[in-house]
Amino acid sequence: MRKKKNVNTKRAMRIANQVNKLANLDVFKNTRKLEHIEARSLLSIILYKYEKFTLHDIKNFYIANGKSSDHTTVLHSIKNWDIYRHYNKNLLEWLTCITTDLGKANNEAKRELIKLKLNYICNKDIDELALIVNTMAEKELETTD
């Protein structure tokens, strides 16, 4: 269960505006057109994974901005994110653009972005990265002892 935290609706609105600008549409428009569904999925995944909103918080954010929603719709959107980004390559670019900007102040967002990018790294680079990460972790563990 997620722990309760204060929801930053100003930050969420700034992210929604970035998604709107990149996708050239309004994520709060009540429509089932694919491009809107994909953009809302992008917004939902950012709010959920990077900003740590609950499903209920995201639902309330959509409703407050004129988009009908419920927590199961938000959950469906988040669960289908991988499918949407697989078929719409813009989504990953937009996610990188938005989360890189978020990452300036948020280490959790950086961690999530790294996890996502790992799926696109070749095996040779994964081997190198594993050694680097292991060395970094060992150093950190030594300094805490």
DADACOR-V972239 format. One line per field, one symbol per residue. phi: phi as a letter, one per 40 degrees, with the letter a starting at -180 (. if undefined). burial: # if it has 9 or more other C-alpha atoms within 8 Angstrom, else .. A space follows every 50 residues. Layout:
phi->???
burial->???
//
This chain:
phi->.cccaccccccccccdcccdcccfabccccabcdcccccccdcccccccc cgccdcccdcccccbgccaaccccddccccdccccccbccdcccccdccc cccdbbccccccccdccdcbccdcccccccccccccccdcccccc
burial->...........#..##.###......#........############### ..#.#########..##.#.#..##.##.##..##.....##.###.### .##.....##.##............#...................
//
